[in-house]
Amino acid sequence: MGTAKIYSIERSQQSNQLALDADLALAKLAASGDREAFKHIVDANKQRMFTVARSVLNEAGLAEDAVQEAFIKAYKALAEFKGQSRLSTWLHRITYLTAIDLQRQRNRHLRLVDDGYQEESTVDSDSQLDSESGAENQRLRSHIDQAIGCLSAFEQTVFTLRHMQNFKLREIAIVVDRSEGTVKNILFRAIRKMRNELAKHQINLQEYEQC
């Protein structure tokens, strides 16, 4: 049994190294000017990069801008990619930092220009459903959104990456530049806050207890 476990670990490590080597080769191709290689990188990562940006920025348009800027930064820095982490994790890290910068710029702008700006509120397309099940789903979704809103911006980012995008703790740690232990503590704190908020409406958060 011990031998099987050792073999499993070795095989996992080997697979991870193969993936790192493949990412490094792809990055080198793209850095050399291979357009198809870079297009493959874009197509494979743009959606999750948008999710990372969206977890920081409240507006989809700003998140799209962050992704575009992140790809530009990544393209310029591809020659510096050493393959020490997955290419996707490296891109998510760039996206996260870019989104943080955009958010700071936006906050500075709003402080300088006080013109009664208010963020547009989004209304779900199914908010007018008349059925009881539709109304109940809407109510539940609203309470969950409110509970997430009780989290700090950083807690929201970590929670979104883990429980809505299924990032591994190690990946999140790299993206937000924290230790895995810190990320896990943030997740537990975020879940506890959400559980307490949802408990006011008799809603259980069992499904998020495992980090």
DRENKE-510628 format. One record per residue: residue number from 0; residue in one letter; chain; z, x, y negated of N, C-alpha, C in turn. Coordinates in nm, 3 decimals. Layout:
<rs>
R	NUM	A	A	Z	X	Y	Z	X	Y	Z	X	Y
...
</rs>
This chain:
<rs>
R	0	M	A	0.000	0.084	0.121	0.000	0.000	0.000	0.000	0.087	-0.125
R	1	G	A	0.081	0.197	-0.119	0.084	0.288	-0.231	-0.049	0.355	-0.254
R	2	T	A	-0.118	0.388	-0.145	-0.249	0.452	-0.156	-0.349	0.360	-0.224
R	3	A	A	-0.346	0.231	-0.186	-0.438	0.134	-0.244	-0.415	0.122	-0.394
R	4	K	A	-0.288	0.124	-0.434	-0.256	0.112	-0.576	-0.308	0.233	-0.652
R	5	I	A	-0.290	0.353	-0.596	-0.339	0.474	-0.660	-0.490	0.470	-0.673
R	6	Y	A	-0.556	0.424	-0.565	-0.702	0.417	-0.567	-0.750	0.319	-0.673
R	7	S	A	-0.678	0.208	-0.686	-0.715	0.107	-0.784	-0.704	0.163	-0.926
R	8	I	A	-0.597	0.238	-0.951	-0.578	0.297	-1.082	-0.687	0.399	-1.112
R	9	E	A	-0.717	0.483	-1.013	-0.820	0.585	-1.033	-0.955	0.522	-1.060
R	10	R	A	-0.987	0.415	-0.987	-1.114	0.348	-1.007	-1.121	0.284	-1.145
R	11	S	A	-1.009	0.229	-1.191	-1.006	0.169	-1.323	-1.026	0.274	-1.431
R	12	Q	A	-0.962	0.387	-1.414	-0.976	0.495	-1.511	-1.119	0.547	-1.513
R	13	Q	A	-1.179	0.556	-1.394	-1.317	0.603	-1.386	-1.412	0.505	-1.455
R	14	S	A	-1.391	0.376	-1.435	-1.475	0.275	-1.498	-1.462	0.280	-1.649
R	15	N	A	-1.338	0.301	-1.695	-1.315	0.309	-1.839	-1.386	0.431	-1.898
R	16	Q	A	-1.383	0.543	-1.826	-1.449	0.663	-1.876	-1.600	0.645	-1.879
R	17	L	A	-1.653	0.577	-1.778	-1.797	0.549	-1.778	-1.837	0.464	-1.898
R	18	A	A	-1.752	0.366	-1.931	-1.779	0.280	-2.046	-1.774	0.361	-2.176
R	19	L	A	-1.677	0.451	-2.186	-1.666	0.536	-2.305	-1.789	0.627	-2.318
R	20	D	A	-1.833	0.683	-2.205	-1.951	0.769	-2.206	-2.076	0.692	-2.247
R	21	A	A	-2.088	0.568	-2.198	-2.203	0.485	-2.232	-2.202	0.451	-2.381
R	22	D	A	-2.085	0.420	-2.435	-2.073	0.391	-2.577	-2.111	0.512	-2.662
R	23	L	A	-2.067	0.630	-2.619	-2.096	0.752	-2.694	-2.246	0.780	-2.694
R	24	A	A	-2.310	0.759	-2.578	-2.455	0.781	-2.569	-2.530	0.683	-2.658
R	25	L	A	-2.486	0.559	-2.660	-2.550	0.457	-2.744	-2.532	0.491	-2.892
R	26	A	A	-2.413	0.534	-2.929	-2.386	0.570	-3.068	-2.473	0.688	-3.112
R	27	K	A	-2.490	0.785	-3.023	-2.574	0.901	-3.055	-2.720	0.859	-3.074
R	28	L	A	-2.766	0.768	-2.990	-2.903	0.719	-3.003	-2.923	0.650	-3.138
R	29	A	A	-2.828	0.563	-3.172	-2.837	0.490	-3.299	-2.828	0.586	-3.417
R	30	A	A	-2.741	0.686	-3.407	-2.725	0.782	-3.515	-2.851	0.866	-3.536
R	31	S	A	-2.928	0.883	-3.430	-3.051	0.963	-3.439	-3.166	0.884	-3.500
R	32	G	A	-3.141	0.755	-3.523	-3.244	0.672	-3.587	-3.311	0.572	-3.495
R	33	D	A	-3.259	0.558	-3.374	-3.315	0.462	-3.279	-3.274	0.320	-3.323
R	34	R	A	-3.370	0.245	-3.374	-3.341	0.112	-3.427	-3.298	0.013	-3.319
R	35	E	A	-3.358	0.024	-3.202	-3.321	-0.067	-3.093	-3.177	-0.045	-3.049
R	36	A	A	-3.135	0.080	-3.049	-2.997	0.110	-3.011	-2.900	0.049	-3.111
R	37	F	A	-2.931	0.062	-3.240	-2.841	0.005	-3.341	-2.845	-0.148	-3.337
R	38	K	A	-2.962	-0.204	-3.312	-2.974	-0.350	-3.300	-2.888	-0.400	-3.184
R	39	H	A	-2.887	-0.325	-3.076	-2.804	-0.362	-2.961	-2.656	-0.360	-3.000
R	40	I	A	-2.616	-0.260	-3.076	-2.477	-0.251	-3.122	-2.442	-0.371	-3.210
R	41	V	A	-2.532	-0.405	-3.300	-2.509	-0.519	-3.389	-2.497	-0.649	-3.310
R	42	D	A	-2.593	-0.675	-3.224	-2.595	-0.800	-3.149	-2.472	-0.815	-3.058
R	43	A	A	-2.426	-0.703	-3.003	-2.314	-0.708	-2.908	-2.179	-0.724	-2.978
R	44	N	A	-2.172	-0.692	-3.106	-2.041	-0.688	-3.172	-2.024	-0.778	-3.294
R	45	K	A	-2.132	-0.832	-3.347	-2.122	-0.903	-3.475	-2.030	-1.025	-3.471
R	46	Q	A	-2.030	-1.097	-3.360	-1.949	-1.219	-3.355	-1.799	-1.188	-3.356
R	47	R	A	-1.758	-1.091	-3.277	-1.615	-1.058	-3.273	-1.574	-0.986	-3.402
R	48	M	A	-1.666	-0.911	-3.461	-1.637	-0.849	-3.590	-1.614	-0.956	-3.696
R	49	F	A	-1.693	-1.063	-3.690	-1.675	-1.173	-3.784	-1.536	-1.235	-3.765
R	50	T	A	-1.494	-1.248	-3.639	-1.362	-1.305	-3.611	-1.252	-1.217	-3.670
R	51	V	A	-1.268	-1.086	-3.657	-1.170	-0.993	-3.715	-1.165	-1.012	-3.867
R	52	A	A	-1.281	-1.016	-3.930	-1.287	-1.033	-4.076	-1.231	-1.168	-4.117
R	53	R	A	-1.262	-1.270	-4.041	-1.219	-1.407	-4.074	-1.067	-1.421	-4.061
R	54	S	A	-1.006	-1.340	-3.976	-0.861	-1.347	-3.961	-0.790	-1.290	-4.084
R	55	V	A	-0.861	-1.213	-4.164	-0.805	-1.156	-4.287	-0.847	-1.237	-4.409
R	56	L	A	-0.973	-1.280	-4.411	-1.030	-1.348	-4.527	-1.038	-1.499	-4.502
R	57	N	A	-1.005	-1.576	-4.602	-1.001	-1.721	-4.587	-1.138	-1.786	-4.595
R	58	E	A	-1.236	-1.715	-4.646	-1.367	-1.773	-4.666	-1.469	-1.711	-4.571
R	59	A	A	-1.549	-1.798	-4.505	-1.648	-1.750	-4.410	-1.751	-1.659	-4.477
R	60	G	A	-1.788	-1.693	-4.600	-1.885	-1.613	-4.673	-1.836	-1.472	-4.696
R	61	L	A	-1.709	-1.459	-4.735	-1.650	-1.327	-4.756	-1.642	-1.250	-4.625
R	62	A	A	-1.611	-1.322	-4.516	-1.604	-1.257	-4.385	-1.741	-1.202	-4.344
R	63	E	A	-1.846	-1.277	-4.373	-1.981	-1.231	-4.343	-2.015	-1.106	-4.426
R	64	D	A	-1.973	-1.107	-4.552	-1.994	-0.990	-4.637	-1.922	-0.868	-4.581
R	65	A	A	-1.800	-0.891	-4.531	-1.722	-0.781	-4.475	-1.791	-0.722	-4.352
R	66	V	A	-1.846	-0.810	-4.269	-1.917	-0.763	-4.149	-2.040	-0.681	-4.187
R	67	Q	A	-2.116	-0.730	-4.284	-2.234	-0.657	-4.329	-2.197	-0.519	-4.382
R	68	E	A	-2.092	-0.516	-4.463	-2.048	-0.388	-4.519	-1.995	-0.296	-4.410
R	69	A	A	-1.927	-0.355	-4.313	-1.873	-0.275	-4.202	-1.985	-0.211	-4.121
R	70	F	A	-2.093	-0.284	-4.099	-2.206	-0.229	-4.025	-2.271	-0.113	-4.103
R	71	I	A	-2.278	-0.127	-4.234	-2.334	-0.020	-4.317	-2.247	0.105	-4.306
R	72	K	A	-2.116	0.085	-4.316	-2.023	0.198	-4.304	-2.032	0.261	-4.164
R	73	A	A	-2.041	0.175	-4.063	-2.047	0.225	-3.926	-2.174	0.306	-3.903
R	74	Y	A	-2.285	0.257	-3.955	-2.413	0.327	-3.936	-2.407	0.467	-3.997
R	75	K	A	-2.347	0.475	-4.116	-2.336	0.605	-4.183	-2.241	0.699	-4.109
R	76	A	A	-2.148	0.642	-4.035	-2.046	0.724	-3.968	-2.070	0.740	-3.818
R	77	L	A	-2.180	0.687	-3.766	-2.205	0.693	-3.622	-2.202	0.835	-3.567
R	78	A	A	-2.252	0.930	-3.646	-2.255	1.069	-3.599	-2.114	1.125	-3.579
R	79	E	A	-2.015	1.061	-3.643	-1.876	1.106	-3.632	-1.802	1.039	-3.516
R	80	F	A	-1.866	0.940	-3.453	-1.802	0.869	-3.341	-1.790	0.964	-3.222
R	81	K	A	-1.669	0.984	-3.172	-1.644	1.081	-3.065	-1.623	1.019	-2.928
R	82	G	A	-1.623	0.887	-2.923	-1.606	0.822	-2.793	-1.465	0.826	-2.739
R	83	Q	A	-1.366	0.843	-2.826	-1.226	0.844	-2.781	-1.172	0.703	-2.758
R	84	S	A	-1.240	0.605	-2.814	-1.209	0.464	-2.789	-1.342	0.393	-2.768
R	85	R	A	-1.337	0.267	-2.727	-1.460	0.192	-2.711	-1.528	0.176	-2.847
R	86	L	A	-1.659	0.174	-2.845	-1.737	0.156	-2.968	-1.699	0.026	-3.037
R	87	S	A	-1.678	-0.079	-2.957	-1.641	-0.209	-3.013	-1.508	-0.202	-3.087
R	88	T	A	-1.411	-0.130	-3.031	-1.281	-0.116	-3.097	-1.294	-0.038	-3.227
R	89	W	A	-1.375	0.064	-3.226	-1.402	0.144	-3.347	-1.463	0.055	-3.455
R	90	L	A	-1.557	-0.030	-3.418	-1.622	-0.121	-3.512	-1.522	-0.225	-3.566
R	91	H	A	-1.436	-0.275	-3.478	-1.336	-0.373	-3.521	-1.240	-0.312	-3.622
R	92	R	A	-1.207	-0.186	-3.601	-1.118	-0.115	-3.694	-1.184	-0.103	-3.832
R	93	I	A	-1.310	-0.065	-3.835	-1.383	-0.055	-3.961	-1.389	-0.191	-4.029
R	94	T	A	-1.415	-0.294	-3.951	-1.425	-0.430	-4.006	-1.292	-0.475	-4.065
R	95	Y	A	-1.185	-0.448	-3.994	-1.051	-0.486	-4.041	-1.020	-0.421	-4.175
R	96	L	A	-1.044	-0.291	-4.186	-1.016	-0.219	-4.310	-1.107	-0.267	-4.423
R	97	T	A	-1.232	-0.296	-4.391	-1.326	-0.347	-4.491	-1.280	-0.483	-4.542
R	98	A	A	-1.237	-0.569	-4.452	-1.189	-0.701	-4.490	-1.064	-0.691	-4.577
R	99	I	A	-0.975	-0.600	-4.543	-0.855	-0.578	-4.624	-0.893	-0.537	-4.765
R	100	D	A	-0.990	-0.446	-4.777	-1.036	-0.402	-4.910	-1.095	-0.518	-4.989
R	101	L	A	-1.177	-0.600	-4.923	-1.237	-0.714	-4.991	-1.132	-0.815	-5.037
R	102	Q	A	-1.030	-0.835	-4.954	-0.923	-0.928	-4.990	-0.847	-0.877	-5.112
R	103	R	A	-0.823	-0.746	-5.117	-0.753	-0.688	-5.232	-0.838	-0.702	-5.358
R	104	Q	A	-0.968	-0.676	-5.346	-1.058	-0.691	-5.460	-1.058	-0.835	-5.510
R	105	R	A	-1.060	-0.927	-5.416	-1.062	-1.070	-5.450	-0.933	-1.109	-5.521
R	106	N	A	-0.819	-1.059	-5.471	-0.691	-1.091	-5.534	-0.684	-1.036	-5.676
R	107	R	A	-0.736	-0.913	-5.696	-0.737	-0.856	-5.831	-0.823	-0.940	-5.925
R	108	H	A	-0.937	-0.984	-5.873	-1.027	-1.065	-5.955	-0.961	-1.197	-5.995
R	109	L	A	-0.892	-1.259	-5.900	-0.829	-1.388	-5.929	-0.715	-1.373	-6.028
R	110	R	A	-0.649	-1.258	-6.026	-0.542	-1.236	-6.123	-0.598	-1.216	-6.263
R	111	L	A	-0.715	-1.151	-6.271	-0.776	-1.123	-6.400	-0.845	-1.246	-6.460
R	112	V	A	-0.899	-1.328	-6.374	-0.974	-1.445	-6.421	-0.901	-1.571	-6.377
R	113	D	A	-0.822	-1.626	-6.466	-0.746	-1.747	-6.434	-0.824	-1.867	-6.485
R	114	D	A	-0.914	-1.916	-6.401	-1.001	-2.025	-6.445	-0.977	-2.152	-6.364
R	115	G	A	-0.854	-2.165	-6.313	-0.823	-2.285	-6.236	-0.889	-2.286	-6.100
R	116	Y	A	-0.920	-2.166	-6.049	-0.985	-2.157	-5.918	-0.896	-2.215	-5.809
R	117	Q	A	-0.958	-2.289	-5.723	-0.890	-2.341	-5.605	-0.980	-2.323	-5.486
R	118	E	A	-0.923	-2.276	-5.377	-1.003	-2.260	-5.257	-1.049	-2.396	-5.207
R	119	E	A	-1.173	-2.399	-5.162	-1.225	-2.523	-5.106	-1.154	-2.554	-4.977
R	120	S	A	-1.116	-2.678	-4.962	-1.054	-2.718	-4.837	-1.162	-2.765	-4.742
R	121	T	A	-1.148	-2.723	-4.618	-1.247	-2.759	-4.518	-1.202	-2.884	-4.444
R	122	V	A	-1.296	-2.971	-4.418	-1.266	-3.094	-4.346	-1.347	-3.094	-4.217
R	123	D	A	-1.278	-3.108	-4.106	-1.348	-3.109	-3.978	-1.444	-3.227	-3.971
R	124	S	A	-1.558	-3.203	-3.908	-1.660	-3.308	-3.900	-1.612	-3.429	-3.820
R	125	D	A	-1.511	-3.406	-3.736	-1.465	-3.518	-3.654	-1.340	-3.584	-3.714
R	126	S	A	-1.309	-3.553	-3.841	-1.187	-3.605	-3.901	-1.190	-3.756	-3.918
R	127	Q	A	-1.309	-3.815	-3.911	-1.322	-3.958	-3.929	-1.325	-4.035	-3.797
R	128	L	A	-1.296	-3.966	-3.688	-1.298	-4.033	-3.558	-1.200	-4.149	-3.558
R	129	D	A	-1.244	-4.262	-3.504	-1.159	-4.381	-3.503	-1.077	-4.395	-3.375
R	130	S	A	-1.118	-4.329	-3.269	-1.048	-4.346	-3.142	-0.909	-4.283	-3.149
R	131	E	A	-0.819	-4.336	-3.069	-0.682	-4.284	-3.067	-0.680	-4.139	-3.021
R	132	S	A	-0.762	-4.105	-2.922	-0.764	-3.968	-2.871	-0.815	-3.872	-2.978
R	133	G	A	-0.918	-3.916	-3.051	-0.971	-3.832	-3.158	-0.869	-3.811	-3.268
R	134	A	A	-0.798	-3.917	-3.304	-0.697	-3.907	-3.408	-0.582	-3.818	-3.363
R	135	E	A	-0.546	-3.827	-3.235	-0.437	-3.745	-3.183	-0.476	-3.598	-3.181
R	136	N	A	-0.599	-3.570	-3.141	-0.648	-3.432	-3.141	-0.650	-3.376	-3.283
R	137	Q	A	-0.690	-3.461	-3.376	-0.693	-3.419	-3.516	-0.553	-3.388	-3.566
R	138	R	A	-0.458	-3.473	-3.528	-0.320	-3.452	-3.570	-0.264	-3.323	-3.512
R	139	L	A	-0.293	-3.299	-3.382	-0.245	-3.178	-3.316	-0.306	-3.053	-3.381
R	140	R	A	-0.435	-3.059	-3.407	-0.504	-2.946	-3.469	-0.448	-2.917	-3.608
R	141	S	A	-0.417	-3.025	-3.680	-0.362	-3.010	-3.813	-0.225	-2.942	-3.809
R	142	H	A	-0.140	-2.982	-3.714	-0.008	-2.923	-3.702	-0.018	-2.775	-3.661
R	143	I	A	-0.112	-2.744	-3.573	-0.129	-2.604	-3.532	-0.176	-2.519	-3.649
R	144	D	A	-0.270	-2.573	-3.728	-0.317	-2.501	-3.847	-0.202	-2.477	-3.944
R	145	Q	A	-0.117	-2.578	-3.960	-0.002	-2.563	-4.049	0.094	-2.457	-3.997
R	146	A	A	0.112	-2.455	-3.865	0.202	-2.356	-3.804	0.147	-2.215	-3.823
R	147	I	A	0.017	-2.198	-3.805	-0.045	-2.067	-3.827	-0.032	-2.028	-3.973
R	148	G	A	-0.041	-2.127	-4.061	-0.028	-2.101	-4.204	0.110	-2.052	-4.243
R	149	C	A	0.209	-2.075	-4.158	0.345	-2.029	-4.187	0.361	-1.879	-4.158
R	150	L	A	0.263	-1.821	-4.090	0.269	-1.679	-4.057	0.223	-1.596	-4.175
R	151	S	A	0.266	-1.471	-4.179	0.215	-1.379	-4.280	0.070	-1.348	-4.247
R	152	A	A	-0.003	-1.293	-4.343	-0.144	-1.261	-4.321	-0.160	-1.165	-4.203
R	153	F	A	-0.070	-1.068	-4.191	-0.077	-0.971	-4.083	-0.048	-1.037	-3.948
R	154	E	A	0.052	-1.124	-3.946	0.084	-1.197	-3.822	-0.032	-1.285	-3.780
R	155	Q	A	-0.097	-1.350	-3.876	-0.213	-1.434	-3.845	-0.325	-1.351	-3.782
R	156	T	A	-0.348	-1.232	-3.837	-0.453	-1.146	-3.784	-0.424	-1.107	-3.639
R	157	V	A	-0.304	-1.061	-3.614	-0.267	-1.018	-3.478	-0.271	-1.136	-3.381
R	158	F	A	-0.217	-1.250	-3.424	-0.216	-1.369	-3.338	-0.359	-1.414	-3.305
R	159	T	A	-0.446	-1.416	-3.405	-0.585	-1.458	-3.385	-0.657	-1.365	-3.288
R	160	L	A	-0.641	-1.235	-3.307	-0.709	-1.139	-3.220	-0.662	-1.153	-3.075
R	161	R	A	-0.533	-1.177	-3.057	-0.479	-1.183	-2.920	-0.507	-1.317	-2.853
R	162	H	A	-0.472	-1.426	-2.918	-0.472	-1.556	-2.851	-0.597	-1.640	-2.875
R	163	M	A	-0.679	-1.602	-2.970	-0.802	-1.677	-2.992	-0.927	-1.595	-2.957
R	164	Q	A	-0.912	-1.463	-2.954	-1.026	-1.378	-2.920	-1.000	-1.289	-2.799
R	165	N	A	-0.881	-1.300	-2.740	-0.847	-1.230	-2.615	-0.859	-1.079	-2.625
R	166	F	A	-0.828	-1.023	-2.742	-0.821	-0.877	-2.753	-0.701	-0.828	-2.672
R	167	K	A	-0.713	-0.710	-2.613	-0.602	-0.649	-2.544	-0.507	-0.590	-2.647
R	168	L	A	-0.380	-0.575	-2.608	-0.281	-0.520	-2.700	-0.323	-0.382	-2.749
R	169	R	A	-0.378	-0.301	-2.660	-0.422	-0.167	-2.696	-0.532	-0.172	-2.802
R	170	E	A	-0.624	-0.267	-2.787	-0.733	-0.281	-2.883	-0.680	-0.325	-3.019
R	171	I	A	-0.588	-0.421	-3.018	-0.531	-0.469	-3.144	-0.457	-0.356	-3.214
R	172	A	A	-0.384	-0.276	-3.136	-0.310	-0.165	-3.193	-0.402	-0.068	-3.267
R	173	I	A	-0.518	-0.043	-3.209	-0.615	0.047	-3.273	-0.672	-0.017	-3.398
R	174	V	A	-0.706	-0.145	-3.387	-0.768	-0.216	-3.500	-0.676	-0.219	-3.621
R	175	V	A	-0.549	-0.251	-3.600	-0.457	-0.265	-3.713	-0.373	-0.140	-3.738
R	176	D	A	-0.400	-0.035	-3.660	-0.333	0.094	-3.678	-0.181	0.083	-3.664
R	177	R	A	-0.140	0.022	-3.553	0.002	0.011	-3.519	0.019	0.047	-3.371
R	178	S	A	0.140	0.071	-3.329	0.165	0.098	-3.187	0.157	-0.032	-3.108
R	179	E	A	0.135	-0.020	-2.977	0.131	-0.140	-2.893	0.264	-0.214	-2.898
R	180	G	A	0.373	-0.137	-2.902	0.504	-0.200	-2.908	0.521	-0.282	-3.034
R	181	T	A	0.473	-0.229	-3.146	0.481	-0.301	-3.273	0.398	-0.428	-3.268
R	182	V	A	0.276	-0.416	-3.212	0.188	-0.532	-3.200	0.255	-0.641	-3.116
R	183	K	A	0.316	-0.601	-3.006	0.381	-0.699	-2.918	0.497	-0.768	-2.990
R	184	N	A	0.574	-0.691	-3.067	0.684	-0.749	-3.143	0.634	-0.848	-3.248
R	185	I	A	0.523	-0.814	-3.313	0.465	-0.903	-3.413	0.419	-1.032	-3.347
R	186	L	A	0.359	-1.021	-3.229	0.315	-1.140	-3.157	0.432	-1.231	-3.122
R	187	F	A	0.540	-1.173	-3.071	0.656	-1.253	-3.036	0.715	-1.321	-3.160
R	188	R	A	0.718	-1.247	-3.270	0.771	-1.304	-3.394	0.682	-1.419	-3.442
R	189	A	A	0.551	-1.398	-3.435	0.457	-1.502	-3.478	0.470	-1.626	-3.392
R	190	I	A	0.480	-1.606	-3.261	0.492	-1.719	-3.168	0.622	-1.794	-3.192
R	191	R	A	0.731	-1.720	-3.218	0.859	-1.785	-3.243	0.852	-1.871	-3.370
R	192	K	A	0.789	-1.818	-3.474	0.773	-1.895	-3.598	0.692	-2.022	-3.574
R	193	M	A	0.581	-2.006	-3.500	0.497	-2.122	-3.473	0.568	-2.224	-3.385
R	194	R	A	0.641	-2.174	-3.285	0.713	-2.266	-3.196	0.815	-2.348	-3.274
R	195	N	A	0.887	-2.281	-3.364	0.988	-2.352	-3.445	0.924	-2.456	-3.536
R	196	E	A	0.808	-2.419	-3.592	0.738	-2.512	-3.681	0.685	-2.633	-3.604
R	197	L	A	0.626	-2.607	-3.488	0.568	-2.715	-3.408	0.675	-2.804	-3.345
R	198	A	A	0.792	-2.745	-3.320	0.901	-2.823	-3.261	0.943	-2.938	-3.351
R	199	K	A	0.920	-2.922	-3.481	0.953	-3.029	-3.575	0.868	-3.154	-3.547
R	200	H	A	0.754	-3.134	-3.482	0.664	-3.244	-3.451	0.659	-3.273	-3.300
R	201	Q	A	0.762	-3.224	-3.228	0.771	-3.243	-3.083	0.647	-3.188	-3.010
R	202	I	A	0.599	-3.072	-3.055	0.486	-3.006	-2.991	0.534	-2.876	-2.930
R	203	N	A	0.501	-2.853	-2.802	0.545	-2.734	-2.732	0.439	-2.625	-2.740
R	204	L	A	0.483	-2.500	-2.745	0.390	-2.388	-2.755	0.395	-2.302	-2.629
R	205	Q	A	0.417	-2.365	-2.515	0.431	-2.293	-2.388	0.314	-2.203	-2.359
R	206	E	A	0.193	-2.251	-2.390	0.074	-2.177	-2.349	0.060	-2.043	-2.416
R	207	Y	A	0.137	-2.017	-2.524	0.124	-1.891	-2.595	0.243	-1.797	-2.569
R	208	E	A	0.329	-1.832	-2.476	0.450	-1.753	-2.458	0.421	-1.615	-2.399
R	209	Q	A	0.317	-1.604	-2.319	0.286	-1.475	-2.258	0.197	-1.392	-2.349
R	210	C	A	0.245	-1.275	-2.390	0.165	-1.187	-2.474	0.093	-1.086	-2.390
</rs>
